[in-house]
């Protein structure tokens, strides 16, 4: 996957971590 810039990558990573927090109560690396 190609990111337009670092901001997009960081935003996606933060959203993924928040999703893990909501689902499992802790950050999990997949």
mmCIF entry with sequence, helices, sheets and N, C-alpha, C, O atoms, coordinates in Angstrom:
data_MODEL
# 
_entry.id   MODEL 
# 
_entity.id                         1 
_entity.type                       polymer 
_entity.pdbx_number_of_molecules   1 
# 
_entity_poly.entity_id                      1 
_entity_poly.type                           'polypeptide(L)' 
_entity_poly.nstd_linkage                   no 
_entity_poly.nstd_monomer                   no 
_entity_poly.pdbx_seq_one_letter_code       
;(UNK)(UNK)(UNK)(UNK)(UNK)(UNK)(UNK)(UNK)(UNK)(UNK)(UNK)(UNK)(UNK)(UNK)(UNK)(UNK)
(UNK)(UNK)(UNK)(UNK)(UNK)(UNK)(UNK)(UNK)(UNK)(UNK)(UNK)(UNK)(UNK)(UNK)
;
_entity_poly.pdbx_seq_one_letter_code_can   XXXXXXXXXXXXXXXXXXXXXXXXXXXXXX 
_entity_poly.pdbx_strand_id                 A 
# 
loop_
_entity_poly_seq.entity_id 
_entity_poly_seq.num 
_entity_poly_seq.mon_id 
_entity_poly_seq.hetero 
1 1  UNK n 
1 2  UNK n 
1 3  UNK n 
1 4  UNK n 
1 5  UNK n 
1 6  UNK n 
1 7  UNK n 
1 8  UNK n 
1 9  UNK n 
1 10 UNK n 
1 11 UNK n 
1 12 UNK n 
1 13 UNK n 
1 14 UNK n 
1 15 UNK n 
1 16 UNK n 
1 17 UNK n 
1 18 UNK n 
1 19 UNK n 
1 20 UNK n 
1 21 UNK n 
1 22 UNK n 
1 23 UNK n 
1 24 UNK n 
1 25 UNK n 
1 26 UNK n 
1 27 UNK n 
1 28 UNK n 
1 29 UNK n 
1 30 UNK n 
# 
_struct_asym.id          A 
_struct_asym.entity_id   1 
# 
_struct_conf.conf_type_id            HELX_P 
_struct_conf.id                      HELX_P1 
_struct_conf.pdbx_PDB_helix_id       AA1 
_struct_conf.beg_label_comp_id       UNK 
_struct_conf.beg_label_asym_id       A 
_struct_conf.beg_label_seq_id        6 
_struct_conf.pdbx_beg_PDB_ins_code   ? 
_struct_conf.end_label_comp_id       UNK 
_struct_conf.end_label_asym_id       A 
_struct_conf.end_label_seq_id        24 
_struct_conf.pdbx_end_PDB_ins_code   ? 
_struct_conf.beg_auth_comp_id        UNK 
_struct_conf.beg_auth_asym_id        A 
_struct_conf.beg_auth_seq_id         6 
_struct_conf.end_auth_comp_id        UNK 
_struct_conf.end_auth_asym_id        A 
_struct_conf.end_auth_seq_id         24 
_struct_conf.pdbx_PDB_helix_class    1 
_struct_conf.details                 ? 
_struct_conf.pdbx_PDB_helix_length   19 
# 
_struct_conf_type.id          HELX_P 
_struct_conf_type.criteria    ? 
_struct_conf_type.reference   ? 
# 
loop_
_atom_site.group_PDB 
_atom_site.id 
_atom_site.type_symbol 
_atom_site.label_atom_id 
_atom_site.label_alt_id 
_atom_site.label_comp_id 
_atom_site.label_asym_id 
_atom_site.label_entity_id 
_atom_site.label_seq_id 
_atom_site.pdbx_PDB_ins_code 
_atom_site.Cartn_x 
_atom_site.Cartn_y 
_atom_site.Cartn_z 
_atom_site.occupancy 
_atom_site.B_iso_or_equiv 
_atom_site.pdbx_formal_charge 
_atom_site.auth_seq_id 
_atom_site.auth_comp_id 
_atom_site.auth_asym_id 
_atom_site.auth_atom_id 
_atom_site.pdbx_PDB_model_num 
ATOM 1   N N  . UNK A 1 1  ? 0.856   -1.202 0.000  1.00 0.00 ? 1  UNK A N  1 
ATOM 2   C CA . UNK A 1 1  ? 0.000   0.000  0.000  1.00 0.00 ? 1  UNK A CA 1 
ATOM 3   C C  . UNK A 1 1  ? 0.888   1.247  0.000  1.00 0.00 ? 1  UNK A C  1 
ATOM 4   O O  . UNK A 1 1  ? 1.851   1.324  0.763  1.00 0.00 ? 1  UNK A O  1 
ATOM 5   N N  . UNK A 1 2  ? 0.571   2.200  -0.836 1.00 0.00 ? 2  UNK A N  1 
ATOM 6   C CA . UNK A 1 2  ? 1.360   3.418  -0.924 1.00 0.00 ? 2  UNK A CA 1 
ATOM 7   C C  . UNK A 1 2  ? 0.617   4.568  -0.252 1.00 0.00 ? 2  UNK A C  1 
ATOM 8   O O  . UNK A 1 2  ? -0.553  4.827  -0.534 1.00 0.00 ? 2  UNK A O  1 
ATOM 9   N N  . UNK A 1 3  ? 1.326   5.246  0.639  1.00 0.00 ? 3  UNK A N  1 
ATOM 10  C CA . UNK A 1 3  ? 0.721   6.376  1.355  1.00 0.00 ? 3  UNK A CA 1 
ATOM 11  C C  . UNK A 1 3  ? 1.079   7.665  0.648  1.00 0.00 ? 3  UNK A C  1 
ATOM 12  O O  . UNK A 1 3  ? 2.203   7.829  0.175  1.00 0.00 ? 3  UNK A O  1 
ATOM 13  N N  . UNK A 1 4  ? 0.114   8.591  0.572  1.00 0.00 ? 4  UNK A N  1 
ATOM 14  C CA . UNK A 1 4  ? 0.388   9.882  -0.063 1.00 0.00 ? 4  UNK A CA 1 
ATOM 15  C C  . UNK A 1 4  ? 1.412   10.666 0.743  1.00 0.00 ? 4  UNK A C  1 
ATOM 16  O O  . UNK A 1 4  ? 2.241   11.380 0.178  1.00 0.00 ? 4  UNK A O  1 
ATOM 17  N N  . UNK A 1 5  ? 1.356   10.535 2.049  1.00 0.00 ? 5  UNK A N  1 
ATOM 18  C CA . UNK A 1 5  ? 2.334   11.208 2.903  1.00 0.00 ? 5  UNK A CA 1 
ATOM 19  C C  . UNK A 1 5  ? 2.307   10.589 4.284  1.00 0.00 ? 5  UNK A C  1 
ATOM 20  O O  . UNK A 1 5  ? 1.467   9.736  4.568  1.00 0.00 ? 5  UNK A O  1 
ATOM 21  N N  . UNK A 1 6  ? 3.216   11.009 5.142  1.00 0.00 ? 6  UNK A N  1 
ATOM 22  C CA . UNK A 1 6  ? 3.315   10.410 6.474  1.00 0.00 ? 6  UNK A CA 1 
ATOM 23  C C  . UNK A 1 6  ? 2.061   10.665 7.297  1.00 0.00 ? 6  UNK A C  1 
ATOM 24  O O  . UNK A 1 6  ? 1.695   9.846  8.140  1.00 0.00 ? 6  UNK A O  1 
ATOM 25  N N  . UNK A 1 7  ? 1.398   11.796 7.058  1.00 0.00 ? 7  UNK A N  1 
ATOM 26  C CA . UNK A 1 7  ? 0.204   12.115 7.844  1.00 0.00 ? 7  UNK A CA 1 
ATOM 27  C C  . UNK A 1 7  ? -0.872  11.056 7.624  1.00 0.00 ? 7  UNK A C  1 
ATOM 28  O O  . UNK A 1 7  ? -1.540  10.645 8.573  1.00 0.00 ? 7  UNK A O  1 
ATOM 29  N N  . UNK A 1 8  ? -1.044  10.613 6.381  1.00 0.00 ? 8  UNK A N  1 
ATOM 30  C CA . UNK A 1 8  ? -2.042  9.578  6.102  1.00 0.00 ? 8  UNK A CA 1 
ATOM 31  C C  . UNK A 1 8  ? -1.691  8.298  6.841  1.00 0.00 ? 8  UNK A C  1 
ATOM 32  O O  . UNK A 1 8  ? -2.561  7.638  7.409  1.00 0.00 ? 8  UNK A O  1 
ATOM 33  N N  . UNK A 1 9  ? -0.400  7.950  6.830  1.00 0.00 ? 9  UNK A N  1 
ATOM 34  C CA . UNK A 1 9  ? 0.022   6.714  7.485  1.00 0.00 ? 9  UNK A CA 1 
ATOM 35  C C  . UNK A 1 9  ? -0.212  6.798  8.980  1.00 0.00 ? 9  UNK A C  1 
ATOM 36  O O  . UNK A 1 9  ? -0.702  5.853  9.598  1.00 0.00 ? 9  UNK A O  1 
ATOM 37  N N  . UNK A 1 10 ? 0.146   7.945  9.560  1.00 0.00 ? 10 UNK A N  1 
ATOM 38  C CA . UNK A 1 10 ? -0.026  8.111  11.005 1.00 0.00 ? 10 UNK A CA 1 
ATOM 39  C C  . UNK A 1 10 ? -1.514  8.068  11.360 1.00 0.00 ? 10 UNK A C  1 
ATOM 40  O O  . UNK A 1 10 ? -1.901  7.442  12.346 1.00 0.00 ? 10 UNK A O  1 
ATOM 41  N N  . UNK A 1 11 ? -2.336  8.727  10.563 1.00 0.00 ? 11 UNK A N  1 
ATOM 42  C CA . UNK A 1 11 ? -3.774  8.752  10.844 1.00 0.00 ? 11 UNK A CA 1 
ATOM 43  C C  . UNK A 1 11 ? -4.340  7.339  10.803 1.00 0.00 ? 11 UNK A C  1 
ATOM 44  O O  . UNK A 1 11 ? -5.131  6.961  11.667 1.00 0.00 ? 11 UNK A O  1 
ATOM 45  N N  . UNK A 1 12 ? -3.939  6.561  9.808  1.00 0.00 ? 12 UNK A N  1 
ATOM 46  C CA . UNK A 1 12 ? -4.436  5.194  9.685  1.00 0.00 ? 12 UNK A CA 1 
ATOM 47  C C  . UNK A 1 12 ? -3.974  4.361  10.872 1.00 0.00 ? 12 UNK A C  1 
ATOM 48  O O  . UNK A 1 12 ? -4.734  3.555  11.409 1.00 0.00 ? 12 UNK A O  1 
ATOM 49  N N  . UNK A 1 13 ? -2.723  4.559  11.279 1.00 0.00 ? 13 UNK A N  1 
ATOM 50  C CA . UNK A 1 13 ? -2.194  3.787  12.407 1.00 0.00 ? 13 UNK A CA 1 
ATOM 51  C C  . UNK A 1 13 ? -2.947  4.127  13.684 1.00 0.00 ? 13 UNK A C  1 
ATOM 52  O O  . UNK A 1 13 ? -3.278  3.239  14.471 1.00 0.00 ? 13 UNK A O  1 
ATOM 53  N N  . UNK A 1 14 ? -3.220  5.419  13.890 1.00 0.00 ? 14 UNK A N  1 
ATOM 54  C CA . UNK A 1 14 ? -3.946  5.830  15.098 1.00 0.00 ? 14 UNK A CA 1 
ATOM 55  C C  . UNK A 1 14 ? -5.354  5.259  15.086 1.00 0.00 ? 14 UNK A C  1 
ATOM 56  O O  . UNK A 1 14 ? -5.841  4.788  16.114 1.00 0.00 ? 14 UNK A O  1 
ATOM 57  N N  . UNK A 1 15 ? -6.013  5.296  13.934 1.00 0.00 ? 15 UNK A N  1 
ATOM 58  C CA . UNK A 1 15 ? -7.374  4.769  13.853 1.00 0.00 ? 15 UNK A CA 1 
ATOM 59  C C  . UNK A 1 15 ? -7.365  3.270  14.141 1.00 0.00 ? 15 UNK A C  1 
ATOM 60  O O  . UNK A 1 15 ? -8.266  2.753  14.801 1.00 0.00 ? 15 UNK A O  1 
ATOM 61  N N  . UNK A 1 16 ? -6.333  2.569  13.638 1.00 0.00 ? 16 UNK A N  1 
ATOM 62  C CA . UNK A 1 16 ? -6.243  1.129  13.869 1.00 0.00 ? 16 UNK A CA 1 
ATOM 63  C C  . UNK A 1 16 ? -6.055  0.846  15.357 1.00 0.00 ? 16 UNK A C  1 
ATOM 64  O O  . UNK A 1 16 ? -6.686  -0.055 15.910 1.00 0.00 ? 16 UNK A O  1 
ATOM 65  N N  . UNK A 1 17 ? -5.182  1.623  15.999 1.00 0.00 ? 17 UNK A N  1 
ATOM 66  C CA . UNK A 1 17 ? -4.939  1.406  17.430 1.00 0.00 ? 17 UNK A CA 1 
ATOM 67  C C  . UNK A 1 17 ? -6.194  1.707  18.234 1.00 0.00 ? 17 UNK A C  1 
ATOM 68  O O  . UNK A 1 17 ? -6.504  0.985  19.182 1.00 0.00 ? 17 UNK A O  1 
ATOM 69  N N  . UNK A 1 18 ? -6.918  2.757  17.875 1.00 0.00 ? 18 UNK A N  1 
ATOM 70  C CA . UNK A 1 18 ? -8.149  3.088  18.589 1.00 0.00 ? 18 UNK A CA 1 
ATOM 71  C C  . UNK A 1 18 ? -9.166  1.974  18.408 1.00 0.00 ? 18 UNK A C  1 
ATOM 72  O O  . UNK A 1 18 ? -9.901  1.646  19.340 1.00 0.00 ? 18 UNK A O  1 
ATOM 73  N N  . UNK A 1 19 ? -9.214  1.392  17.223 1.00 0.00 ? 19 UNK A N  1 
ATOM 74  C CA . UNK A 1 19 ? -10.128 0.284  16.973 1.00 0.00 ? 19 UNK A CA 1 
ATOM 75  C C  . UNK A 1 19 ? -9.797  -0.896 17.871 1.00 0.00 ? 19 UNK A C  1 
ATOM 76  O O  . UNK A 1 19 ? -10.695 -1.550 18.402 1.00 0.00 ? 19 UNK A O  1 
ATOM 77  N N  . UNK A 1 20 ? -8.505  -1.170 18.043 1.00 0.00 ? 20 UNK A N  1 
ATOM 78  C CA . UNK A 1 20 ? -8.095  -2.277 18.910 1.00 0.00 ? 20 UNK A CA 1 
ATOM 79  C C  . UNK A 1 20 ? -8.449  -1.968 20.357 1.00 0.00 ? 20 UNK A C  1 
ATOM 80  O O  . UNK A 1 20 ? -8.861  -2.856 21.103 1.00 0.00 ? 20 UNK A O  1 
ATOM 81  N N  . UNK A 1 21 ? -8.288  -0.715 20.751 1.00 0.00 ? 21 UNK A N  1 
ATOM 82  C CA . UNK A 1 21 ? -8.626  -0.333 22.122 1.00 0.00 ? 21 UNK A CA 1 
ATOM 83  C C  . UNK A 1 21 ? -10.108 -0.558 22.373 1.00 0.00 ? 21 UNK A C  1 
ATOM 84  O O  . UNK A 1 21 ? -10.491 -1.076 23.422 1.00 0.00 ? 21 UNK A O  1 
ATOM 85  N N  . UNK A 1 22 ? -10.942 -0.172 21.416 1.00 0.00 ? 22 UNK A N  1 
ATOM 86  C CA . UNK A 1 22 ? -12.387 -0.317 21.587 1.00 0.00 ? 22 UNK A CA 1 
ATOM 87  C C  . UNK A 1 22 ? -12.775 -1.792 21.649 1.00 0.00 ? 22 UNK A C  1 
ATOM 88  O O  . UNK A 1 22 ? -13.663 -2.180 22.408 1.00 0.00 ? 22 UNK A O  1 
ATOM 89  N N  . UNK A 1 23 ? -12.095 -2.613 20.835 1.00 0.00 ? 23 UNK A N  1 
ATOM 90  C CA . UNK A 1 23 ? -12.499 -4.016 20.753 1.00 0.00 ? 23 UNK A CA 1 
ATOM 91  C C  . UNK A 1 23 ? -11.938 -4.842 21.905 1.00 0.00 ? 23 UNK A C  1 
ATOM 92  O O  . UNK A 1 23 ? -12.662 -5.626 22.519 1.00 0.00 ? 23 UNK A O  1 
ATOM 93  N N  . UNK A 1 24 ? -10.650 -4.670 22.200 1.00 0.00 ? 24 UNK A N  1 
ATOM 94  C CA . UNK A 1 24 ? -10.008 -5.578 23.140 1.00 0.00 ? 24 UNK A CA 1 
ATOM 95  C C  . UNK A 1 24 ? -9.599  -4.946 24.461 1.00 0.00 ? 24 UNK A C  1 
ATOM 96  O O  . UNK A 1 24 ? -9.189  -5.652 25.383 1.00 0.00 ? 24 UNK A O  1 
ATOM 97  N N  . UNK A 1 25 ? -9.703  -3.627 24.564 1.00 0.00 ? 25 UNK A N  1 
ATOM 98  C CA . UNK A 1 25 ? -9.323  -2.975 25.801 1.00 0.00 ? 25 UNK A CA 1 
ATOM 99  C C  . UNK A 1 25 ? -7.834  -2.702 25.901 1.00 0.00 ? 25 UNK A C  1 
ATOM 100 O O  . UNK A 1 25 ? -7.380  -2.116 26.884 1.00 0.00 ? 25 UNK A O  1 
ATOM 101 N N  . UNK A 1 26 ? -7.060  -3.119 24.893 1.00 0.00 ? 26 UNK A N  1 
ATOM 102 C CA . UNK A 1 26 ? -5.630  -2.836 24.888 1.00 0.00 ? 26 UNK A CA 1 
ATOM 103 C C  . UNK A 1 26 ? -5.119  -2.873 23.453 1.00 0.00 ? 26 UNK A C  1 
ATOM 104 O O  . UNK A 1 26 ? -5.722  -3.495 22.578 1.00 0.00 ? 26 UNK A O  1 
ATOM 105 N N  . UNK A 1 27 ? -4.011  -2.204 23.231 1.00 0.00 ? 27 UNK A N  1 
ATOM 106 C CA . UNK A 1 27 ? -3.469  -2.150 21.877 1.00 0.00 ? 27 UNK A CA 1 
ATOM 107 C C  . UNK A 1 27 ? -2.803  -3.477 21.533 1.00 0.00 ? 27 UNK A C  1 
ATOM 108 O O  . UNK A 1 27 ? -1.965  -3.971 22.287 1.00 0.00 ? 27 UNK A O  1 
ATOM 109 N N  . UNK A 1 28 ? -3.177  -4.050 20.394 1.00 0.00 ? 28 UNK A N  1 
ATOM 110 C CA . UNK A 1 28 ? -2.588  -5.304 19.958 1.00 0.00 ? 28 UNK A CA 1 
ATOM 111 C C  . UNK A 1 28 ? -1.973  -5.109 18.579 1.00 0.00 ? 28 UNK A C  1 
ATOM 112 O O  . UNK A 1 28 ? -2.578  -4.488 17.705 1.00 0.00 ? 28 UNK A O  1 
ATOM 113 N N  . UNK A 1 29 ? -0.775  -5.639 18.387 1.00 0.00 ? 29 UNK A N  1 
ATOM 114 C CA . UNK A 1 29 ? -0.115  -5.547 17.085 1.00 0.00 ? 29 UNK A CA 1 
ATOM 115 C C  . UNK A 1 29 ? -0.503  -6.765 16.272 1.00 0.00 ? 29 UNK A C  1 
ATOM 116 O O  . UNK A 1 29 ? -0.287  -7.902 16.691 1.00 0.00 ? 29 UNK A O  1 
ATOM 117 N N  . UNK A 1 30 ? -1.078  -6.519 15.105 1.00 0.00 ? 30 UNK A N  1 
ATOM 118 C CA . UNK A 1 30 ? -1.535  -7.622 14.256 1.00 0.00 ? 30 UNK A CA 1 
ATOM 119 C C  . UNK A 1 30 ? -0.491  -7.928 13.200 1.00 0.00 ? 30 UNK A C  1 
ATOM 120 O O  . UNK A 1 30 ? -0.685  -8.828 12.382 1.00 0.00 ? 30 UNK A O  1 
# 
